[in-house]
């Protein structure tokens, strides 16, 4: 089977993936495709070419891309994953996350907490977060159970700054 790869230019902006073609003079044209990152998933794939990854969108065939290096591929996977998370976060009322005087019990799902080092990072951030009274980390399922009066927005930002993807877990 022969696969033809066409060079395209991709931008991740807010919660959208924009795909562009350029004309021979290098002038940008309007996006040829635009995809919502809602419920998008991205994974590395083997497509008989180095540094390939696939993005799956609901109700659409997966789109395959190739980066110029492994680090570029990982950067794209991270950016696309964060954009998908951003889309999810934009649908959540974050105003209630910023109050430290609000007693809360919440479960967070943390993607990327799959090694001893990452669990230690989560532990350190939770220990440094003022107002968390009780906490339990279930590493096997990637969940953190929290209780206390703390700023959830600050906590989520601190976790995401370390490269972890954080979701509010709905039981």
QUIQUIJO-V776667 format. One record per residue. N is the residue number from 1. SS is DSSP state (alpha for helix, beta for strand, coil for the rest). PSI is psi in radians with two decimals (999 if undefined). Layout:
n->N ss->SS psi->PSI
n->N ss->SS psi->PSI
//
This chain:
n->1 ss->coil psi->2.34
n->2 ss->coil psi->2.24
n->3 ss->coil psi->2.29
n->4 ss->coil psi->2.30
n->5 ss->coil psi->2.26
n->6 ss->coil psi->2.31
n->7 ss->coil psi->2.18
n->8 ss->coil psi->2.87
n->9 ss->beta psi->2.30
n->10 ss->beta psi->2.41
n->11 ss->beta psi->2.33
n->12 ss->beta psi->2.06
n->13 ss->beta psi->2.13
n->14 ss->coil psi->-1.97
n->15 ss->coil psi->0.62
n->16 ss->beta psi->2.62
n->17 ss->beta psi->2.07
n->18 ss->beta psi->2.26
n->19 ss->beta psi->2.25
n->20 ss->beta psi->2.67
n->21 ss->coil psi->2.74
n->22 ss->beta psi->2.55
n->23 ss->coil psi->2.97
n->24 ss->coil psi->-0.47
n->25 ss->coil psi->-0.03
n->26 ss->coil psi->0.18
n->27 ss->coil psi->2.26
n->28 ss->beta psi->2.39
n->29 ss->coil psi->3.08
n->30 ss->coil psi->2.72
n->31 ss->coil psi->2.38
n->32 ss->coil psi->-0.48
n->33 ss->beta psi->2.60
n->34 ss->beta psi->2.29
n->35 ss->beta psi->2.35
n->36 ss->beta psi->2.42
n->37 ss->coil psi->0.07
n->38 ss->coil psi->2.11
n->39 ss->coil psi->0.41
n->40 ss->coil psi->2.56
n->41 ss->beta psi->2.59
n->42 ss->beta psi->2.37
n->43 ss->beta psi->2.63
n->44 ss->beta psi->2.56
n->45 ss->beta psi->2.77
n->46 ss->coil psi->1.85
n->47 ss->coil psi->0.67
n->48 ss->coil psi->0.58
n->49 ss->coil psi->2.52
n->50 ss->coil psi->2.60
n->51 ss->coil psi->0.73
n->52 ss->beta psi->2.59
n->53 ss->beta psi->2.77
n->54 ss->beta psi->2.42
n->55 ss->beta psi->2.18
n->56 ss->beta psi->2.25
n->57 ss->coil psi->2.56
n->58 ss->coil psi->2.44
n->59 ss->coil psi->0.59
n->60 ss->coil psi->2.65
n->61 ss->coil psi->2.57
n->62 ss->coil psi->2.55
n->63 ss->beta psi->2.32
n->64 ss->beta psi->2.42
n->65 ss->beta psi->2.73
n->66 ss->beta psi->2.27
n->67 ss->coil psi->2.98
n->68 ss->coil psi->-0.32
n->69 ss->coil psi->2.93
n->70 ss->alpha psi->-0.72
n->71 ss->alpha psi->-0.65
n->72 ss->alpha psi->-0.74
n->73 ss->alpha psi->-0.80
n->74 ss->alpha psi->-0.63
n->75 ss->alpha psi->-0.76
n->76 ss->alpha psi->-0.77
n->77 ss->alpha psi->-0.76
n->78 ss->alpha psi->-0.80
n->79 ss->alpha psi->-0.73
n->80 ss->alpha psi->-0.71
n->81 ss->alpha psi->-0.78
n->82 ss->alpha psi->-0.62
n->83 ss->alpha psi->-0.68
n->84 ss->alpha psi->-0.71
n->85 ss->alpha psi->-0.71
n->86 ss->alpha psi->-0.77
n->87 ss->alpha psi->-0.76
n->88 ss->alpha psi->-0.78
n->89 ss->alpha psi->-0.58
n->90 ss->alpha psi->-0.35
n->91 ss->coil psi->-0.01
n->92 ss->coil psi->2.43
n->93 ss->coil psi->1.76
n->94 ss->alpha psi->-0.11
n->95 ss->alpha psi->-0.58
n->96 ss->alpha psi->-0.20
n->97 ss->alpha psi->-0.35
n->98 ss->alpha psi->-0.03
n->99 ss->coil psi->2.16
n->100 ss->coil psi->-0.30
n->101 ss->coil psi->0.15
n->102 ss->coil psi->2.04
n->103 ss->beta psi->2.20
n->104 ss->beta psi->2.61
n->105 ss->beta psi->2.14
n->106 ss->beta psi->2.63
n->107 ss->beta psi->2.21
n->108 ss->beta psi->2.43
n->109 ss->beta psi->2.20
n->110 ss->beta psi->1.98
n->111 ss->beta psi->2.36
n->112 ss->coil psi->-0.01
n->113 ss->coil psi->1.16
n->114 ss->coil psi->0.30
n->115 ss->coil psi->2.88
n->116 ss->alpha psi->-0.72
n->117 ss->alpha psi->-0.78
n->118 ss->alpha psi->-0.68
n->119 ss->alpha psi->-0.68
n->120 ss->alpha psi->-0.66
n->121 ss->alpha psi->-0.80
n->122 ss->alpha psi->-0.82
n->123 ss->alpha psi->-0.82
n->124 ss->alpha psi->-0.78
n->125 ss->alpha psi->-0.74
n->126 ss->alpha psi->-0.69
n->127 ss->alpha psi->-0.60
n->128 ss->alpha psi->-0.20
n->129 ss->coil psi->2.05
n->130 ss->coil psi->2.41
n->131 ss->coil psi->-0.17
n->132 ss->beta psi->2.02
n->133 ss->beta psi->-0.76
n->134 ss->beta psi->2.50
n->135 ss->beta psi->2.60
n->136 ss->beta psi->2.24
n->137 ss->beta psi->2.16
n->138 ss->beta psi->1.66
n->139 ss->coil psi->-0.65
n->140 ss->coil psi->-0.66
n->141 ss->coil psi->-0.02
n->142 ss->coil psi->0.59
n->143 ss->beta psi->2.57
n->144 ss->beta psi->2.16
n->145 ss->beta psi->2.21
n->146 ss->beta psi->2.59
n->147 ss->beta psi->2.41
n->148 ss->beta psi->-3.00
n->149 ss->beta psi->1.71
n->150 ss->coil psi->2.82
n->151 ss->coil psi->1.90
n->152 ss->alpha psi->-0.60
n->153 ss->alpha psi->-0.80
n->154 ss->alpha psi->-0.76
n->155 ss->alpha psi->-0.85
n->156 ss->alpha psi->-0.71
n->157 ss->alpha psi->-0.74
n->158 ss->alpha psi->-0.70
n->159 ss->alpha psi->-0.77
n->160 ss->alpha psi->-0.54
n->161 ss->alpha psi->-0.45
n->162 ss->coil psi->0.12
n->163 ss->coil psi->0.16
n->164 ss->coil psi->2.51
n->165 ss->beta psi->2.21
n->166 ss->beta psi->2.27
n->167 ss->beta psi->2.61
n->168 ss->beta psi->2.15
n->169 ss->coil psi->2.20
n->170 ss->coil psi->2.04
n->171 ss->coil psi->999
//
